[in-house]
């Protein structure tokens, strides 16, 4: 390692933390974690494949759903190597550069996921507020531009953080408190001035997750006002039914995030295992549940996804 004043160094690797105190139970965690990743990867891949192959699904709602599935695949793929490495092989070391790359990937895809959920809430508002001009407003090029903008935004916001971390000296402590690399975890380790990292990290959280959640709430306030103007009771029910899946997706994404924040803020003396389990739920559960949410036949919109997945699986079974 490169030394600085005998007490500062640039670490070659970090040590990741699984579930402290439960190491003897790791074999029991292998099946649940493998199942979670299998469902997340297969489920989101199926959603992407169904939307891609069925031209009838090349509509705004489904195209935004494809973006959500892509972002969730990215989150799952980013955390998979270290989480399964710890529980399957006891491999808890990760090199410095790989840790920075994982941090960049996790946060970038999470930011994109939040942005897509906001775009989907705007999509639902436009579909209910002005159904006749809905497809004329959300054209293919505009949707593609929105997706590109969300991807570029997430990359550009996260781009400076790895370089800001790499310039800092570390002081002998290289143990991270999660099974993967997060920015909030990494900035606890350097002994240099981390204020630029903290300020930029706070700005990113505020301008993405904070702003996105407020705008999602505002979208649903406008949706409720619009629905209340519909005279037909059946029309109100149909309009609200188209929002059920998206509301579930928003809750699945933001409730674990808020829970993690509250535990870190108000329950600092809680057992580390509790905080680690909640952190894993926050990153691992949404990619698992959202494909299920959008595949259940709750309304005519999700029926199309359900039919497409059933049709695709039936064709593959017939071929076998």
Secondary structure per residue as TSV (DSSP state, phi and psi in degrees):
chain	resnum	aa	ss	phi	psi
A	1	X	-	360.0	147.8
A	2	X	E	-80.7	122.7
A	3	X	E	-95.2	148.5
A	4	X	E	-131.8	110.4
A	5	X	T	53.3	33.9
A	6	X	T	62.8	-6.2
A	7	X	T	-126.1	-10.1
A	8	X	E	-114.0	142.4
A	9	X	E	-154.7	161.6
A	10	X	E	-98.7	115.2
A	11	X	-	-68.6	143.5
A	12	X	S	-82.7	-25.8
A	13	X	E	-152.5	163.6
A	14	X	E	-117.4	155.6
A	15	X	E	-104.2	122.2
A	16	X	-	-88.7	155.8
A	17	X	-	-111.8	130.1
A	18	X	-	-86.1	-109.0
A	19	X	-	-124.8	93.1
A	20	X	T	-58.8	135.7
A	21	X	T	89.8	-12.4
A	22	X	-	-116.0	20.7
A	23	X	G	-56.9	-35.3
A	24	X	G	-67.1	-20.0
A	25	X	G	-95.7	3.1
A	26	X	H	-53.1	-41.2
A	27	X	H	-57.2	-29.0
A	28	X	H	-76.6	-19.0
A	29	X	H	-86.7	-13.6
A	30	X	H	-61.7	-49.7
A	31	X	H	-63.7	-47.3
A	32	X	H	-59.4	-44.1
A	33	X	H	-68.9	-40.3
A	34	X	H	-64.2	-39.6
A	35	X	H	-64.6	-41.6
A	36	X	H	-60.3	-47.9
A	37	X	H	-68.5	-36.7
A	38	X	H	-63.1	-46.6
A	39	X	H	-64.1	-42.7
A	40	X	H	-63.1	-47.5
A	41	X	H	-70.9	-46.4
A	42	X	H	-69.0	-44.3
A	43	X	H	-60.4	-50.2
A	44	X	H	-68.6	-33.6
A	45	X	H	-65.8	-40.0
A	46	X	H	-63.2	-42.5
A	47	X	H	-60.2	-45.4
A	48	X	H	-62.3	-44.6
A	49	X	H	-65.0	-41.9
A	50	X	H	-64.0	-45.7
A	51	X	H	-66.3	-36.7
A	52	X	H	-68.2	-39.4
A	53	X	H	-84.8	-24.5
A	54	X	-	-100.5	108.5
A	55	X	G	-64.4	-24.7
A	56	X	G	-64.8	-21.4
A	57	X	G	-92.5	4.1
A	58	X	-	-81.4	60.5
A	59	X	S	-122.2	160.0
A	60	X	H	-49.2	-50.8
A	61	X	H	-58.2	-44.9
A	62	X	H	-72.8	-33.4
A	63	X	H	-67.6	-38.7
A	64	X	H	-66.6	-36.8
A	65	X	H	-62.4	-38.0
A	66	X	H	-62.9	-39.7
A	67	X	H	-62.7	-41.3
A	68	X	H	-62.9	-43.7
A	69	X	H	-62.7	-39.3
A	70	X	H	-63.2	-45.1
A	71	X	H	-63.2	-39.1
A	72	X	H	-71.9	-32.9
A	73	X	H	-61.5	-40.2
A	74	X	H	-63.9	-42.5
A	75	X	H	-63.4	-46.5
A	76	X	H	-63.1	-44.7
A	77	X	H	-65.7	-29.3
A	78	X	H	-73.0	-37.3
A	79	X	H	-89.7	-21.7
A	80	X	H	-55.3	-48.4
A	81	X	H	-58.3	-42.7
A	82	X	H	-81.2	-39.6
A	83	X	H	-63.5	-50.9
A	84	X	H	-70.5	-30.5
A	85	X	H	-61.0	-40.5
A	86	X	H	-68.4	-49.5
A	87	X	H	-80.5	-26.4
A	88	X	H	-88.2	-43.9
A	89	X	H	-121.0	-1.8
A	90	X	-	68.0	20.6
A	91	X	-	-87.5	102.6
A	92	X	-	-111.6	13.6
A	93	X	E	-101.0	141.9
A	94	X	E	-142.0	133.1
A	95	X	E	-69.7	160.0
A	96	X	H	-58.5	-48.7
A	97	X	H	-65.3	-41.5
A	98	X	H	-64.8	-35.0
A	99	X	H	-65.3	-43.2
A	100	X	H	-63.9	-39.4
A	101	X	H	-65.2	-42.7
A	102	X	H	-63.9	-43.5
A	103	X	H	-57.7	-47.1
A	104	X	H	-60.1	-44.1
A	105	X	H	-67.6	-46.8
A	106	X	H	-59.8	-49.7
A	107	X	H	-69.8	-37.1
A	108	X	H	-63.4	-47.9
A	109	X	H	-68.4	-32.6
A	110	X	H	-66.5	-41.4
A	111	X	H	-63.0	-42.9
A	112	X	H	-63.4	-39.8
A	113	X	H	-60.7	-44.1
A	114	X	H	-63.1	-42.7
A	115	X	H	-63.9	-37.6
A	116	X	H	-67.7	-39.2
A	117	X	H	-61.0	-37.8
A	118	X	H	-65.3	-45.4
A	119	X	H	-60.4	-36.9
A	120	X	H	-68.2	-33.8
A	121	X	H	-69.4	-37.4
A	122	X	H	-65.8	-39.6
A	123	X	H	-58.7	-44.6
A	124	X	H	-65.7	-37.2
A	125	X	H	-64.5	-46.0
A	126	X	H	-64.5	-37.8
A	127	X	H	-64.6	-34.2
A	128	X	H	-87.1	-38.7
A	129	X	H	-73.0	-41.0
A	130	X	-	-140.9	70.4
A	131	X	T	-62.4	-28.7
A	132	X	T	-71.1	-32.6
A	133	X	T	-105.2	8.4
A	134	X	H	-54.8	-55.1
A	135	X	H	-72.1	-23.4
A	136	X	H	-73.7	-30.6
A	137	X	H	-78.9	-49.6
A	138	X	S	-94.6	76.0
A	139	X	-	-78.9	166.7
A	140	X	H	-55.4	-50.1
A	141	X	H	-60.0	-37.4
A	142	X	H	-68.0	-39.3
A	143	X	H	-66.2	-43.1
A	144	X	H	-61.5	-41.0
A	145	X	H	-64.3	-38.4
A	146	X	H	-63.1	-45.0
A	147	X	H	-62.2	-43.3
A	148	X	H	-64.3	-40.3
A	149	X	H	-65.1	-41.0
A	150	X	H	-65.1	-41.5
A	151	X	H	-65.3	-44.7
A	152	X	H	-65.0	-40.7
A	153	X	H	-60.0	-46.4
A	154	X	H	-64.6	-38.8
A	155	X	H	-69.5	-45.4
A	156	X	H	-66.3	-38.1
A	157	X	H	-65.2	-38.8
A	158	X	H	-86.1	-16.7
A	159	X	H	-54.8	-43.1
A	160	X	H	-71.9	-25.2
A	161	X	H	-61.4	-46.6
A	162	X	H	-58.9	-37.1
A	163	X	H	-71.9	-36.1
A	164	X	H	-66.1	-35.3
A	165	X	H	-72.6	-37.8
A	166	X	H	-68.0	-23.7
A	167	X	T	-78.9	-12.9
A	168	X	S	-88.1	143.9
A	169	X	-	-83.8	150.2
A	170	X	B	-111.1	159.5
A	171	X	-	-122.0	48.4
A	172	X	S	88.5	-12.9
A	173	X	-	-105.6	117.3
A	174	X	-	-130.6	27.6
A	175	X	B	-100.3	121.6
A	176	X	-	-92.8	155.0
A	177	X	S	-97.9	11.7
A	178	X	S	-132.7	176.0
A	179	X	S	-87.2	7.3
A	180	X	S	-154.1	171.1
A	181	X	-	-94.0	122.6
A	182	X	-	-122.2	149.0
A	183	X	H	-62.0	-42.6
A	184	X	H	-61.7	-26.6
A	185	X	H	-80.5	-44.4
A	186	X	H	-67.1	-34.5
A	187	X	T	-75.0	-3.5
A	188	X	T	-81.6	-14.3
A	189	X	T	-92.6	-37.0
A	190	X	B	-65.4	153.9
A	191	X	S	-103.3	3.5
A	192	X	S	-88.8	-169.2
A	193	X	-	-79.2	110.4
A	194	X	-	-100.2	9.3
A	195	X	H	-59.0	-43.1
A	196	X	H	-58.6	-40.2
A	197	X	H	-64.4	-44.5
A	198	X	H	-65.9	-42.8
A	199	X	H	-65.3	-46.1
A	200	X	H	-65.1	-40.6
A	201	X	H	-61.6	-41.7
A	202	X	H	-65.2	-41.5
A	203	X	H	-62.5	-40.0
A	204	X	H	-64.6	-46.6
A	205	X	H	-61.8	-43.7
A	206	X	I	-66.7	-42.5
A	207	X	I	-81.5	-10.0
A	208	X	I	-113.2	-79.5
A	209	X	I	-62.5	-44.3
A	210	X	I	-64.5	-51.3
A	211	X	H	-66.7	-41.7
A	212	X	H	-59.9	-44.4
A	213	X	H	-65.1	-39.5
A	214	X	H	-64.5	-41.9
A	215	X	H	-70.1	-31.9
A	216	X	H	-64.8	-43.9
A	217	X	H	-61.1	-43.5
A	218	X	H	-61.7	-40.3
A	219	X	H	-60.0	-41.3
A	220	X	H	-75.1	-27.9
A	221	X	H	-63.0	-44.6
A	222	X	H	-65.8	-36.4
A	223	X	H	-63.6	-44.1
A	224	X	H	-62.8	-41.8
A	225	X	H	-61.2	-40.4
A	226	X	H	-67.9	-42.4
A	227	X	H	-64.3	-38.6
A	228	X	H	-65.6	-20.9
A	229	X	T	-81.6	-11.3
A	230	X	-	-76.8	125.4
A	231	X	-	-75.2	-35.0
A	232	X	-	-79.4	131.4
A	233	X	H	-64.6	-38.0
A	234	X	H	-65.6	-37.9
A	235	X	H	-64.9	-40.0
A	236	X	H	-62.0	-43.3
A	237	X	H	-64.3	-42.6
A	238	X	H	-63.5	-41.6
A	239	X	H	-63.1	-44.5
A	240	X	H	-69.9	-33.7
A	241	X	H	-61.7	-31.0
A	242	X	T	-69.8	-14.1
A	243	X	T	-98.4	-9.8
A	244	X	H	-58.2	-49.2
A	245	X	H	-62.7	-41.6
A	246	X	H	-66.7	-40.4
A	247	X	H	-60.1	-42.9
A	248	X	H	-61.8	-42.8
A	249	X	H	-63.2	-40.9
A	250	X	H	-63.5	-44.6
A	251	X	H	-64.5	-42.3
A	252	X	H	-62.4	-31.7
A	253	X	H	-83.3	-47.6
A	254	X	H	-87.1	-30.7
A	255	X	H	-62.6	-48.6
A	256	X	H	-62.1	-37.5
A	257	X	H	-61.9	-45.8
A	258	X	H	-65.6	-38.4
A	259	X	H	-62.2	-44.1
A	260	X	H	-61.2	-44.9
A	261	X	H	-62.2	-41.8
A	262	X	H	-67.3	-40.2
A	263	X	H	-64.3	-44.2
A	264	X	H	-67.0	-30.4
A	265	X	H	-87.2	-43.0
A	266	X	H	-112.4	-9.4
A	267	X	-	-126.7	54.4
A	268	X	T	-64.4	-22.5
A	269	X	T	-94.8	7.3
A	270	X	S	-66.9	153.4
A	271	X	-	-57.9	137.9
A	272	X	H	-54.6	-32.7
A	273	X	H	-62.0	-37.5
A	274	X	H	-63.6	-46.5
A	275	X	H	-64.4	-39.7
A	276	X	H	-68.3	-40.1
A	277	X	H	-63.6	-42.4
A	278	X	H	-65.4	-38.3
A	279	X	H	-64.7	-39.5
A	280	X	H	-67.8	-38.5
A	281	X	H	-61.1	-43.0
A	282	X	H	-58.7	-40.4
A	283	X	H	-92.7	-28.1
A	284	X	H	-96.4	-29.7
A	285	X	H	-74.9	-46.3
A	286	X	H	-54.4	-44.3
A	287	X	H	-63.6	-21.4
A	288	X	H	-82.8	-45.6
A	289	X	H	-79.4	-34.7
A	290	X	H	-62.4	-42.6
A	291	X	H	-61.0	-33.6
A	292	X	H	-69.4	-44.0
A	293	X	H	-57.7	-44.9
A	294	X	T	-84.7	-1.5
A	295	X	T	-103.5	-9.7
A	296	X	S	-82.1	140.1
A	297	X	-	-79.9	69.8
A	298	X	S	-86.0	-26.8
A	299	X	S	-156.8	179.3
A	300	X	H	-63.3	-28.6
A	301	X	H	-69.0	-48.8
A	302	X	H	-76.2	-20.3
A	303	X	H	-60.0	-36.9
A	304	X	H	-63.8	-41.4
A	305	X	H	-64.5	-44.9
A	306	X	H	-58.6	-47.2
A	307	X	H	-63.6	-41.1
A	308	X	H	-63.3	-41.6
A	309	X	H	-67.1	-44.0
A	310	X	H	-61.3	-42.8
A	311	X	H	-63.6	-41.3
A	312	X	H	-67.3	-43.7
A	313	X	H	-66.5	-35.7
A	314	X	H	-64.9	-40.8
A	315	X	H	-63.7	-41.2
A	316	X	H	-67.0	-37.9
A	317	X	H	-67.4	-38.4
A	318	X	H	-64.5	-36.6
A	319	X	H	-66.0	-37.7
A	320	X	-	-68.2	360.0
